[in-house]
Amino acid sequence: MIPPLPPNWREALVTLEAEARPHVLVTLVETLGSTPRGAGTKMVVTAEAVSGSIGGGVLENEAFSTARRLLAEGASGPTLEKVMLGADRDQCCGGAVTLLFEVFVPEGITLALFGAGHVGKALVRVLEGTGVRVLWFDERPAPFPPGTWAATRETPDPAAVVPDLPPGARVLVMTHSHQRDYEILAALLERRDLGPLGVIGSKTKWARFRSRLLDAGHPAERIDAIACPIGLPGVGGKRPAEIAISIAVDILRTGDPSP
């Protein structure tokens, strides 16, 4: 389940950018006559949630609909819309407003990382400052290092967050549990709009996983597209930092993982 947005629209923008969630910033740019809120009032709208308010009522509901339509259509750039407020629209203000809709769809590489063990932590350190956006998940209490720059979420069931991942996200699975890794991979195979998938482990581990996934009815061609082991071949070393460097190089050399 996608967590709710912060009530303050400024904080919501920061959260949405960190989580790579498409959103629309709605700004009341011009008012004429009596209106529920003044010029400069803003709210943020996603496909599932809203933060802030431009005055409530029919005006706000229509703004929700317009913003979500723009998201569904894959719109880009700004859109202006003038709205008359009157009794025929169940708004007694009688004025008019002009709304600016700005659609933001995060660009670049988004990495969904499952697992905050030694390699996961090393990978996040290596990727800092590269421009790769990291969504980091783990089920254990307080698993993430204090002050990490990645967008973190503690969740009792990491596989349950798979439907919330943004389309095009690259995914790496490296939890503390082989069974948890398998459950996440099985959930990932239900999605067809993600970037490359990978799981940390040996060829022996992958042979077992592949057999289980085939027995569960997942198509062989989709299973065989999962990388295991992960990382760039030829970048050796077994220390967490060395493995992390190998993985990071592989991510950066392949560029935008959008399907």
C-alpha positions in Angstrom: 0.0 0.0 0.0 1.3 3.4 -1.0 1.9 5.6 2.1 -0.2 8.8 2.4 1.3 12.1 1.4 2.4 14.7 3.9 -0.4 17.3 4.4 1.9 20.2 3.4 2.2 20.4 -0.4 5.9 21.4 -0.2 6.8 18.3 1.8 4.7 16.3 -0.6 6.7 17.4 -3.6 9.9 16.3 -1.9 8.4 12.9 -1.0 7.1 12.3 -4.5 10.3 13.2 -6.2 12.3 10.9 -3.8 9.8 8.1 -4.5 9.7 8.7 -8.3 5.9 9.0 -8.2 4.3 11.0 -11.1 2.3 14.0 -9.8 0.7 17.3 -10.7 1.3 20.6 -9.0 -2.0 22.7 -9.3 -1.6 26.4 -8.7 -4.4 29.0 -8.5 -2.6 31.6 -10.7 -5.3 34.2 -11.2 -8.6 35.1 -9.4 -11.5 37.4 -10.5 -14.2 38.4 -8.1 -15.1 36.3 -5.1 -13.1 33.0 -4.9 -12.5 30.5 -2.1 -8.7 31.0 -2.0 -6.3 33.6 -3.3 -3.8 33.5 -6.1 -0.7 31.4 -5.4 -2.6 28.7 -3.5 -1.3 25.2 -4.4 -2.0 21.6 -4.1 -0.3 18.4 -5.3 -2.3 15.6 -6.9 -1.3 12.0 -7.6 -3.3 9.1 -9.0 -4.1 8.0 -5.4 -3.7 11.0 -3.2 -3.7 14.8 -2.7 -1.8 17.2 -0.5 -2.9 20.8 0.2 -6.1 22.6 -1.0 -7.2 25.2 -3.4 -10.5 25.8 -1.7 -12.5 22.6 -1.6 -15.9 22.1 -3.2 -16.7 21.6 -6.9 -13.6 23.6 -7.9 -11.2 21.3 -6.1 -13.0 18.2 -7.3 -12.8 19.4 -10.9 -9.1 20.1 -10.4 -8.6 16.6 -9.1 -10.2 15.2 -12.2 -8.2 17.3 -14.6 -4.9 16.5 -12.9 -5.6 12.8 -12.9 -6.7 12.9 -16.5 -3.4 14.5 -17.4 -1.5 11.9 -15.5 -3.5 9.1 -17.2 -2.9 10.6 -20.7 0.9 10.9 -20.0 0.7 14.7 -20.5 3.8 16.8 -20.2 4.3 20.6 -19.8 2.0 23.1 -18.3 -1.8 23.4 -18.9 -3.9 26.4 -18.1 -7.7 26.1 -17.3 -10.2 28.9 -16.5 -13.0 27.9 -14.2 -16.2 30.0 -13.6 -17.7 29.8 -10.2 -21.4 30.2 -9.9 -24.6 28.7 -8.6 -24.9 26.5 -11.7 -21.7 24.8 -10.5 -22.8 24.6 -6.9 -20.3 27.3 -5.9 -21.8 30.5 -4.6 -18.6 32.6 -4.8 -19.5 33.9 -8.2 -16.0 34.7 -9.3 -13.5 33.0 -11.7 -10.1 31.4 -11.3 -7.3 30.3 -13.6 -5.6 27.1 -12.7 -2.1 26.0 -13.8 -1.5 22.3 -14.0 2.2 21.2 -14.1 2.8 17.5 -14.7 6.0 16.0 -13.2 7.1 12.5 -14.3 10.5 11.7 -12.7 13.2 11.0 -15.2 16.4 9.0 -15.1 17.2 5.7 -13.3 15.0 4.6 -10.4 16.3 1.6 -8.5 14.0 -0.3 -6.1 16.3 -2.1 -3.7 15.0 -4.8 -1.4 17.3 -5.5 1.5 19.4 -3.3 3.8 22.2 -5.8 4.5 25.9 -5.2 4.1 25.8 -5.2 0.3 22.7 -3.1 0.1 24.2 -0.4 2.4 27.4 -0.4 0.4 25.5 -0.1 -2.8 23.6 2.9 -1.6 26.8 4.6 -0.4 28.4 4.0 -3.9 25.4 5.4 -5.7 25.1 8.6 -3.7 25.7 11.6 -6.0 25.2 9.6 -9.2 21.7 10.7 -10.0 20.2 7.2 -9.5 17.1 7.5 -7.4 16.9 4.7 -4.8 13.7 3.3 -3.2 14.9 1.1 -0.4 12.8 -1.5 1.4 13.5 -3.8 4.4 11.2 -5.6 6.9 13.5 -5.4 9.9 13.2 -2.7 12.6 15.5 0.3 12.0 17.5 -1.4 9.2 18.7 1.7 7.5 21.7 3.8 8.4 20.8 7.2 10.0 20.7 10.1 7.6 20.6 8.0 4.4 19.8 9.9 1.2 17.7 7.1 -0.2 13.9 6.9 0.1 13.4 4.2 2.8 10.4 2.2 3.9 10.2 -0.4 6.6 7.5 -2.9 5.7 6.6 -6.3 7.3 5.9 -7.8 3.8 8.3 -6.4 1.1 6.6 -8.4 -1.6 3.4 -6.5 -0.9 5.0 -3.2 -2.0 5.8 -4.5 -5.5 2.5 -3.3 -7.0 3.4 0.3 -5.8 6.8 0.4 -7.6 6.9 3.1 -10.4 6.8 1.8 -14.0 10.3 1.4 -15.5 12.0 1.0 -12.1 15.0 -1.3 -12.1 14.8 -3.8 -9.2 17.5 -5.6 -7.2 16.6 -8.2 -4.5 19.1 -8.9 -1.8 17.2 -9.5 1.5 18.5 -11.5 4.5 16.2 -14.4 3.6 16.2 -16.7 0.5 12.5 -17.3 1.0 11.8 -13.6 1.1 13.9 -13.1 -2.0 11.8 -15.7 -3.8 8.5 -14.1 -2.7 9.6 -10.8 -4.0 10.7 -12.2 -7.3 7.4 -14.0 -7.7 5.5 -10.8 -7.1 7.8 -8.9 -9.5 7.1 -11.4 -12.3 3.4 -10.3 -12.1 4.5 -6.9 -13.3 5.3 -6.3 -17.0 6.2 -2.6 -16.8 9.4 -2.7 -14.8 13.0 -2.4 -15.9 15.7 -5.1 -15.4 15.3 -7.4 -12.5 18.2 -9.0 -10.5 18.7 -11.0 -7.4 21.9 -11.5 -5.5 23.2 -15.0 -5.1 25.1 -17.9 -6.6 24.3 -20.0 -9.7 23.2 -22.8 -7.3 20.7 -20.4 -5.6 19.4 -19.3 -9.0 18.9 -22.8 -10.3 16.7 -23.5 -7.3 14.8 -20.3 -7.7 14.3 -20.9 -11.4 12.9 -24.3 -10.8 10.4 -23.0 -8.2 9.3 -20.1 -10.4 8.7 -22.5 -13.3 6.7 -24.8 -11.1 4.6 -21.8 -10.0 3.7 -21.2 -13.6 5.8 -18.2 -14.5 6.9 -18.0 -18.2 10.4 -19.3 -18.8 11.4 -16.3 -21.0 10.5 -13.9 -18.2 12.3 -15.9 -15.6 15.4 -16.1 -17.7 15.5 -12.3 -18.1 16.3 -12.0 -14.3 20.0 -11.5 -13.6 21.6 -13.8 -11.0 24.4 -13.3 -10.1 24.3 -9.6 -10.4 26.9 -7.0 -11.2 29.3 -6.4 -14.0 31.3 -9.5 -15.0 35.0 -9.1 -14.5 34.8 -6.6 -11.6 36.0 -9.0 -9.0 36.0 -9.2 -5.2 33.8 -10.6 -2.5 33.8 -7.7 0.0 30.5 -5.8 0.2 32.1 -2.6 -1.2 33.6 -4.5 -4.1 30.3 -6.2 -4.9 28.5 -2.9 -4.7 30.9 -1.3 -7.1 30.3 -4.1 -9.6 26.6 -3.6 -9.3 26.8 0.1 -9.5 28.9 0.1 -12.7 26.4 -2.3 -14.3 23.5 0.0 -13.4 25.2 3.1 -14.7 26.6 1.6 -17.9 23.1 0.3 -19.0 21.6 3.8 -18.6 17.9 4.3 -18.4 16.2 1.0 -17.6 12.7 1.9 -18.8 11.2 -0.9 -20.9 
